[in-house]
Amino acid sequence: MIILTLCPWSIRTASALCPAVFFGLAVLLGGCNGYSGDEASPMSAEPNRAKLAQFADRYGSASNRKSAGYKIGPQDVLEVTVFKVPELSKSVQVTESGMVNLPLVGEVPVAGKTANGLERDLEGRLGVKYVKSPQVSVFVKEYNSQRVTIEGAVKKPGVYPVRGNDSLMQTIARAEGLDREISSTNVAIFRDDGRQMLHYDVAQIRSGAVADPEVQMGDVIVVEDSSTKAAFQYLKALTPMASPLVLLGTAL
């Protein structure tokens, strides 16, 4: 694994930038570490550098398991609080069928809803005949319903569950494999709201040259296709000797 380190003067500034700006800055400063490569150089690949920034912006912001758009699923643990009615407040775990059991309202389907959506649903249920103008808050205490997103040149892009210590290759297989007609073997994994991007070559994983990495809840996996080819080419130019590449915006 290679870690691309920014020049010392840029470290503190870069960690505060949005994912797209950070990736663009990291690419721009790649030469500070003795860049060498035959495919392209940072100074001669301005369009590809822009493509990389767009790439990071497009997928990085989606790789956040705790975003407001997180959809509740089986085994998640929810903290439900009804303002000034402590006897109706409760910590509950979502069943495999996507239900929770709450005081007064009984069983409520919650799978597929956001925390905000569930708050409105419960306020409606309680307000019918139990509590006047209820104020409900729902907090996802434990994220146990693990999912990853896979996009690009696979046969069935989409959102898939993570089971145990699933690897990148297992996740690609779940999406029915690479689309051989349009894909290469380049894969990027966006993680932690775009603060990390890992670049892998599937061919190296298959040959055993690189270990098959574990995926994590909230990862966005992108397999190179025509729309991301320029960004991947620039990544390869920055890391001609090894894979994956890791950019750490907050840890540097």
N, C-alpha and C positions, 0 to 999 in steps of 0.2 A: 504494500500500500504506500502510495506517495502522498505526502501532505504538502500542498502548495502554500508557502508562507509569504505573506506580504512584507514589503519593505518596512523597517521599524517605525518610520514616521507615520505610516498609514494605518497601523494596527488599530489604535483606539478609534480613529474615525470610521474605519470600515465596519467595525462591529455594530455601529449605530445605524448603518444604512439599511434601506430596504433590500430585499433579496436581489432584485434586478440590478440595482446600482452596485451592490457589493460584488456580484459576479463580474460585472463589467470592469470594476476597479481591479479585481483580482487578476483578470485576464490582462488588463493594461499593464500591470506591474509584474507580470510573469518574468520579464527580462531581468528583474532584480536578483533572481536566483540562478543566473547563468543559463538562461533558456537556450536550448539548441534543438533544432528539428528541421527535417527536410521538407515537410508538407507545406508549411507556411510559417511566417514570423509574425509576432504581434504588430509590427509596424506596417506590414504589407497585407494584412488581412482585416482591414477595417470593417467590411461588410459582414464577415464571419463573426467578428467580435460583437457586433450589434445583434446578430442572430443568437449568439449565446446569451446575451442579456435578456432578449425577448423570451428565449427558452426558459431561463430561470424564473422570469416573472410569471410566465404562463402556468408553470407546473409547481413552482416552489410554494406559492401561497396556499395551494390546496393540500400541502402535506402537513396538516396540523390536526391531530386527533381531537383537540380540545376546542376547536372553533365553534362559533355560534351555530353552525349548520350541522354539527354532529348529531347523527340519528341514533336514538337509544335502541339497544338490542338485548337479546337474551344474556343473562348473567351479569349485566351491568347493575351496579348498586346505586340507588337514588336516595337522596335526602330530600324529603317532601316536608315543607314547613308552611303552616297556615298561620298567618299573622294574628297574634293574640288569642290563638286557640291551640294551646300546646297539646291537648289531648288528641288532636287530629294530625299532629305532626309525627312523622315516622320515617325511619330508614328502612327501605325495602329493596329486595333483589328481584330483578325481572326474571320470570320463569322462562323455561325453554319455549313455551308457547307465546311469549311476548306479553305476559300479563303481570299486574301487581295487584295486591289486595290491600285496600285502604279503609280506614274507619268510615262508617256511614255509607260511602259510595260503593263499597264492595270491590269486585274485580273490575279492573280497568285495563283495556288494551293500550300498551304504550310503545311497542316495537315499531320502529319507523318514524316516530315523532321526535322533534327536537325538544329540548328542555322548555323553551319558550312556548312551543305549541302545546305541550302537556300542561303547563301552567294555566293557559287559557281554558283548556278542556276541563281541568279540575275545578277551576273557578266557576265554570258554567254548571257543572254537576252539583257542587256544594251550594251554589246560589239558588238553585231551584226551590229547595225547601228546608235546607239545613242551616246555612250561615248567610247573614245579610252582608252583601257586598264583600265577599271573601277576597283576601289577598294571598295568593299562593306563590311560593317560590320552589323551584325544582333545581337541585344541584346534582350533577353526576359525580358521585363520590368515588366510584371505581369504574374504570373503563375496561370492562371484561369482554365486550362484544367487539372483537378485533377484526378490522378489515383493512385491506390495501386496495389501491386503484392501479390498474395496469392499462396503459394506452399505447397507441402507436401500432407498429406492424406485428400484431398478434391476431390470431384468427377470431377470438372473441374478447375484445376489450371490455372492461367493466370493473365493477367492485366485487371483490372476493373475500371470503373469510380467511383469517389466519388461524391455523390449527397448530398449537404447540410451537415447536421450533421450525416452522416452515422455512424453506430456503428459496432463493431467487429462482432456481431452476424448477422447483416444485410449483411455484406460483405461475411461472410461464406455462408449465404443463397444464395447470388448471384453466388457463385461458386458451387451451388447445394448441399451444405451441406457436412458434414464429410463423408468420405468413411468408413463406419462402419466395413468393413472387415479388415482394416489395421490401423485404427487410434485409438488414445486414446483421452482424452479430453484436452491434454496439447497444448497450443498455445503460440508462442513467436512473439512479434512485434518488428522489428528492425526499428530504426528511427534516423534521423539526421546523416547519413553516419556512422551508427553503434555506435554512442556515447551513444545511449540509447537502452536498450533492456527491454521490458516489458513482464513478464511471467504471463499468465492467465490459469485458469482451466475453460473450458467451462461449466462443470457441476456446478461449483459454481455460474457462471453467470446465468445459467438457473434456479437455485434454489433461486436466489435473494440474496445470501450471498455476492456476489461481483457485483458492478454496471457494466453494459455493457458499455465498454469504447468507446469513439469516435475514429475513425481512422483519420489519417491525410495524406495529399497528400505526396506521396513518400514512405509511409510505405511499408515494406516487412513483410507479415504475413506468418508464418510457422507453420503448424499443424504437430504435432509429427507423424513420420512414422518410419519404421525400421532403416532408415539411420541416424535418429537424436535421436533415443531412448536413447543412452548413455548420450548425452548432456543434455537432459531433465531430466534424472534421477539424474544427478549431480546438476542441478538447484533445483530440489525438495529437495535434501539433504541439500542444503544451505538455503532453505527457508521452513522449515517443518511446520511453524505455519500459514503462510498467503500467499496470492498471490494478486497482481503481485509483482515481483521483478523488481526494476529499478536500473540500473547502469548508473551513470552520469559521464562520463569521463572529461567533461570540467567544470561542475558546482561545483565540489567538491573543 
